[in-house]
């Protein structure tokens, strides 16, 4: 039970920090959308045009995914006692969650881009 609560606290703390540092400030938000590795990866893979999407929405998706990944990795690693094994489990967990969640974000953003494109054409 303590591990779940700790993971939830870390998740909320990371999302709040992400909001204060990136999402709240328009200059940092624009720089994040144009220069971060995760947004570039999703943009290249799904051929997205971020100009058609709401930048705050995109940043919120990534903030939620990143904070969830860190919280889940902390939760999973808290059950392992050996430090070397903790590193290995954390690496595998973060790798799996990164691939899975970023692919889901890409699919969602591709749908949102298609919806916003059809709305702007009318």
N, C-alpha and C positions, 0 to 999 in steps of 0.2 A: 504494500500500500504506500509506503514511504517513497518508493522508486517512482510510482505513478505520479504522486504529488510533486516530486522534484522535477520530473520530466515536464509536467504541465507548467510549473513555475518557470522553468528555463524557456519553454515555448513562448509563454506570454512575455517574458522579459526580452527575448530576441525580437519578437514582432514589434513591441513597443520601441525598442532601440532602433530598429530598422525604420519605423515610422518617423521618429524624431530626426534621424540622421539623413535620410534620403527622401522620403515621400513628402514631408512637410515643406521642404525648401525647393522651389521650382528650378533653380539653377542646378542643384545637385541631382534632381530628378531627371532633367534633360541629359545631363552628363552620364547618369547611370544608364538610361535607356540607350544612349548612343555608344557607350564605351565598355559596358560590363561584358564579361565573357559569357554569362548565361543568356543574356538577351541576344548577343551576336550569334551564339550557337543555335538558338531557336529561330532567329531570323533567317539564318542561312539554310537550315534544314527544311523549314516550312515555307520559305520564300515570303515572309511576312513584310508588310509595309507598316511600320509603327506609326507613321503619320496618320493613318486611318483609324488607329486605336487610341483610346484614352490612356495617357501615360501613367496616371495614378492607378488605374485598374491593372495595368500590366505589372507595375511595381508591387502592388498589393498581392497579386498572384505569386510573384517570386518571393516576397517577404513571407507569405504564409507557407510556401513550400520549404524555404530555407529554414525557418524556425521550426517547422514540423520535423524536418530531417535531423536537426541538432537535438531536439527533444527526444525523438525516438532512439537515436544513436546513444544518447546518455542513458535512457531507460534500459536498453539492451545491454550496454556495457556494464551497467551497475550490478548485473548478476554474475559477472566473471571476476574471479579473484586474481588470476595471474596477469601481470602488467603487459607482457608481450602478447598474450592471447587477447587482452583488452584492445590493444592496437590493431590486431588482425581483425577482430570482430567489428570494431568501429569502422575500419577501412571497408570491409565487405558490406556492412550495413549502409554506410554513406554512399558507396558506389551504386548499390542496388536502388536505393531511394532516389538518388540523383537522376539516374537514367529513367526510372519509372515516372517520377513526378514531373520532370522536365518534358517528357514525351506527352504527358497528359496536358500540361500547360500549353504546349505547342498545338495540340488538337483543339483545345478550347479557344485559343487565340485565333486559329485559322477559321473556326466557325464564326467568331465575333467579327473578324475582318470581313468575311463574306456577307454577314448581316449588315454591317455598316456600309459596305460597298453598295448593296442593293438599295439601302435607304438613301444614300447620297445621289444615286443615279435618277431617282424619281423626281 
